[in-house]
Amino acid sequence: MSYGIYRNCEGYSDPTAGAAMSNILRKERSQRRKAIRRKNRRLRKEAADKLTQDVAETTKEACDNDG
């Protein structure tokens, strides 16, 4: 990990601040990814529930029409 890109107000390299910023940015990215995964998981579950409901309704209609 390169901390040389972080510089203080005088223009000198500041590896301590660089390390701190890297950790903060890593945690923020991780939180964003987790939020996206939770949203996608919820959407997949809703889609699966809807599909299951549609299949059950179609099956019931088919059985009612046969009798």
ZANU-857115 format. One record per atom (N, C-alpha, C): residue number from 1; residue in three letters; atom name; y negated, z, x negated. Coordinates in pm, whole numbers. Atoms other than C-alpha are relative to their C-alpha. Layout:
<pt NUM,'Ala','CA',<Y,Z,X>>
...
! end
This chain:
<pt 1,'Met','N',<117,0,-85>>
<pt 1,'Met','CA',<0,0,0>>
<pt 1,'Met','C',<-123,0,-90>>
<pt 2,'Ser','N',<119,10,82>>
<pt 2,'Ser','CA',<-332,-98,-148>>
<pt 2,'Ser','C',<-116,73,67>>
<pt 3,'Tyr','N',<113,-75,-54>>
<pt 3,'Tyr','CA',<-614,149,-95>>
<pt 3,'Tyr','C',<-131,-46,-60>>
<pt 4,'Gly','N',<119,46,69>>
<pt 4,'Gly','CA',<-859,-40,-314>>
<pt 4,'Gly','C',<-100,-71,88>>
<pt 5,'Ile','N',<92,73,-87>>
<pt 5,'Ile','CA',<-1011,-225,-20>>
<pt 5,'Ile','C',<-98,95,68>>
<pt 6,'Tyr','N',<90,-96,-61>>
<pt 6,'Tyr','CA',<-1170,96,107>>
<pt 6,'Tyr','C',<-101,46,-103>>
<pt 7,'Arg','N',<105,-35,93>>
<pt 7,'Arg','CA',<-1502,165,-56>>
<pt 7,'Arg','C',<-98,97,67>>
<pt 8,'Asn','N',<98,-94,-54>>
<pt 8,'Asn','CA',<-1756,442,-17>>
<pt 8,'Asn','C',<-136,-68,12>>
<pt 9,'Cys','N',<131,60,-25>>
<pt 9,'Cys','CA',<-2123,390,63>>
<pt 9,'Cys','C',<-66,-52,-128>>
<pt 10,'Glu','N',<56,46,126>>
<pt 10,'Glu','CA',<-2201,341,-307>>
<pt 10,'Glu','C',<74,-121,-57>>
<pt 11,'Gly','N',<-74,117,43>>
<pt 11,'Gly','CA',<-1946,62,-339>>
<pt 11,'Gly','C',<119,28,-88>>
<pt 12,'Tyr','N',<-115,-34,83>>
<pt 12,'Tyr','CA',<-1685,251,-537>>
<pt 12,'Tyr','C',<126,9,84>>
<pt 13,'Ser','N',<-129,-9,-68>>
<pt 13,'Ser','CA',<-1318,238,-448>>
<pt 13,'Ser','C',<26,145,39>>
<pt 14,'Asp','N',<-25,-136,-50>>
<pt 14,'Asp','CA',<-1216,539,-237>>
<pt 14,'Asp','C',<142,7,54>>
<pt 15,'Pro','N',<-139,1,-42>>
<pt 15,'Pro','CA',<-836,570,-230>>
<pt 15,'Pro','C',<35,110,100>>
<pt 16,'Thr','N',<-29,-109,-95>>
<pt 16,'Thr','CA',<-840,903,-39>>
<pt 16,'Thr','C',<-37,-44,141>>
<pt 17,'Ala','N',<42,50,-132>>
<pt 17,'Ala','CA',<-1036,754,249>>
<pt 17,'Ala','C',<87,-117,42>>
<pt 18,'Gly','N',<-87,114,-30>>
<pt 18,'Gly','CA',<-822,442,225>>
<pt 18,'Gly','C',<134,46,55>>
<pt 19,'Ala','N',<-128,-53,-47>>
<pt 19,'Ala','CA',<-503,644,265>>
<pt 19,'Ala','C',<-15,58,140>>
<pt 20,'Ala','N',<23,-60,-131>>
<pt 20,'Ala','CA',<-649,835,559>>
<pt 20,'Ala','C',<-17,-109,107>>
<pt 21,'Met','N',<21,109,-98>>
<pt 21,'Met','CA',<-764,516,734>>
<pt 21,'Met','C',<131,-75,26>>
<pt 22,'Ser','N',<-127,69,-19>>
<pt 22,'Ser','CA',<-426,352,675>>
<pt 22,'Ser','C',<91,78,94>>
<pt 23,'Asn','N',<-82,-83,-87>>
<pt 23,'Asn','CA',<-249,645,838>>
<pt 23,'Asn','C',<-49,-4,144>>
<pt 24,'Ile','N',<57,5,-136>>
<pt 24,'Ile','CA',<-485,642,1136>>
<pt 24,'Ile','C',<31,-133,66>>
<pt 25,'Leu','N',<-27,133,-56>>
<pt 25,'Leu','CA',<-448,267,1186>>
<pt 25,'Leu','C',<147,-18,32>>
<pt 26,'Arg','N',<-144,9,-23>>
<pt 26,'Arg','CA',<-67,292,1156>>
<pt 26,'Arg','C',<36,74,130>>
<pt 27,'Lys','N',<-29,-77,-122>>
<pt 27,'Lys','CA',<-57,561,1427>>
<pt 27,'Lys','C',<-53,-71,124>>
<pt 28,'Glu','N',<56,73,-114>>
<pt 28,'Glu','CA',<-286,359,1656>>
<pt 28,'Glu','C',<86,-119,37>>
<pt 29,'Arg','N',<-87,115,-27>>
<pt 29,'Arg','CA',<-67,50,1619>>
<pt 29,'Arg','C',<130,46,65>>
<pt 30,'Ser','N',<-124,-54,-56>>
<pt 30,'Ser','CA',<241,259,1691>>
<pt 30,'Ser','C',<-19,39,146>>
<pt 31,'Gln','N',<28,-41,-139>>
<pt 31,'Gln','CA',<84,403,2007>>
<pt 31,'Gln','C',<-17,-122,91>>
<pt 32,'Arg','N',<16,122,-80>>
<pt 32,'Arg','CA',<-17,55,2128>>
<pt 32,'Arg','C',<135,-64,28>>
<pt 33,'Arg','N',<-132,59,-17>>
<pt 33,'Arg','CA',<336,-75,2070>>
<pt 33,'Arg','C',<83,79,100>>
<pt 34,'Lys','N',<-74,-83,-94>>
<pt 34,'Lys','CA',<487,220,2257>>
<pt 34,'Lys','C',<-49,-23,143>>
<pt 35,'Ala','N',<55,23,-134>>
<pt 35,'Ala','CA',<252,163,2552>>
<pt 35,'Ala','C',<47,-134,54>>
<pt 36,'Ile','N',<-46,133,-42>>
<pt 36,'Ile','CA',<348,-206,2564>>
<pt 36,'Ile','C',<148,6,37>>
<pt 37,'Arg','N',<-143,-13,-30>>
<pt 37,'Arg','CA',<720,-116,2549>>
<pt 37,'Arg','C',<22,72,133>>
<pt 38,'Arg','N',<-13,-72,-128>>
<pt 38,'Arg','CA',<679,134,2836>>
<pt 38,'Arg','C',<-34,-91,117>>
<pt 39,'Lys','N',<42,91,-107>>
<pt 39,'Lys','CA',<496,-126,3045>>
<pt 39,'Lys','C',<108,-106,24>>
<pt 40,'Asn','N',<-103,103,-14>>
<pt 40,'Asn','CA',<758,-394,2976>>
<pt 40,'Asn','C',<127,56,61>>
<pt 41,'Arg','N',<-120,-64,-56>>
<pt 41,'Arg','CA',<1041,-152,3054>>
<pt 41,'Arg','C',<-17,22,150>>
<pt 42,'Arg','N',<28,-21,-142>>
<pt 42,'Arg','CA',<876,-65,3387>>
<pt 42,'Arg','C',<7,-132,77>>
<pt 43,'Leu','N',<-2,130,-67>>
<pt 43,'Leu','CA',<827,-433,3474>>
<pt 43,'Leu','C',<142,-55,13>>
<pt 44,'Arg','N',<-139,45,-8>>
<pt 44,'Arg','CA',<1190,-515,3389>>
<pt 44,'Arg','C',<77,77,106>>
<pt 45,'Lys','N',<-68,-82,-100>>
<pt 45,'Lys','CA',<1310,-226,3605>>
<pt 45,'Lys','C',<-40,-44,140>>
<pt 46,'Glu','N',<47,45,-131>>
<pt 46,'Glu','CA',<1094,-339,3898>>
<pt 46,'Glu','C',<63,-135,35>>
<pt 47,'Ala','N',<-59,131,-26>>
<pt 47,'Ala','CA',<1225,-696,3863>>
<pt 47,'Ala','C',<148,13,32>>
<pt 48,'Ala','N',<-143,-21,-25>>
<pt 48,'Ala','CA',<1586,-575,3848>>
<pt 48,'Ala','C',<21,63,138>>
<pt 49,'Asp','N',<-11,-63,-132>>
<pt 49,'Asp','CA',<1534,-354,4154>>
<pt 49,'Asp','C',<-24,-102,112>>
<pt 50,'Lys','N',<31,103,-99>>
<pt 50,'Lys','CA',<1380,-644,4346>>
<pt 50,'Lys','C',<117,-98,13>>
<pt 51,'Leu','N',<-113,92,-2>>
<pt 51,'Leu','CA',<1668,-873,4248>>
<pt 51,'Leu','C',<119,64,70>>
<pt 52,'Thr','N',<-111,-71,-64>>
<pt 52,'Thr','CA',<1924,-612,4353>>
<pt 52,'Thr','C',<-21,7,151>>
<pt 53,'Gln','N',<32,-7,-143>>
<pt 53,'Gln','CA',<1749,-571,4688>>
<pt 53,'Gln','C',<18,-137,66>>
<pt 54,'Asp','N',<-15,136,-54>>
<pt 54,'Asp','CA',<1735,-949,4741>>
<pt 54,'Asp','C',<147,-39,14>>
<pt 55,'Val','N',<-143,32,-4>>
<pt 55,'Val','CA',<2105,-986,4660>>
<pt 55,'Val','C',<66,75,115>>
<pt 56,'Ala','N',<-58,-80,-108>>
<pt 56,'Ala','CA',<2195,-705,4900>>
<pt 56,'Ala','C',<-37,-58,136>>
<pt 57,'Glu','N',<45,59,-127>>
<pt 57,'Glu','CA',<1988,-861,5181>>
<pt 57,'Glu','C',<71,-132,27>>
<pt 58,'Thr','N',<-65,130,-15>>
<pt 58,'Thr','CA',<2135,-1208,5120>>
<pt 58,'Thr','C',<148,18,35>>
<pt 59,'Thr','N',<-141,-26,-27>>
<pt 59,'Thr','CA',<2488,-1069,5115>>
<pt 59,'Thr','C',<19,49,143>>
<pt 60,'Lys','N',<-9,-54,-137>>
<pt 60,'Lys','CA',<2428,-877,5437>>
<pt 60,'Lys','C',<-21,-113,102>>
<pt 61,'Glu','N',<26,113,-92>>
<pt 61,'Glu','CA',<2284,-1187,5607>>
<pt 61,'Glu','C',<119,-93,6>>
<pt 62,'Ala','N',<-116,89,6>>
<pt 62,'Ala','CA',<2579,-1397,5493>>
<pt 62,'Ala','C',<117,60,77>>
<pt 63,'Cys','N',<-109,-68,-71>>
<pt 63,'Cys','CA',<2826,-1140,5627>>
<pt 63,'Cys','C',<-27,1,151>>
<pt 64,'Asp','N',<35,-2,-144>>
<pt 64,'Asp','CA',<2639,-1119,5961>>
<pt 64,'Asp','C',<19,-136,62>>
<pt 65,'Asn','N',<-13,135,-54>>
<pt 65,'Asn','CA',<2642,-1497,6001>>
<pt 65,'Asn','C',<145,-44,13>>
<pt 66,'Asp','N',<-141,38,-5>>
<pt 66,'Asp','CA',<3016,-1523,5935>>
<pt 66,'Asp','C',<71,61,121>>
<pt 67,'Gly','N',<-69,-73,-109>>
<pt 67,'Gly','CA',<3109,-1272,6210>>
<pt 67,'Gly','C',<-43,-42,130>>
! end
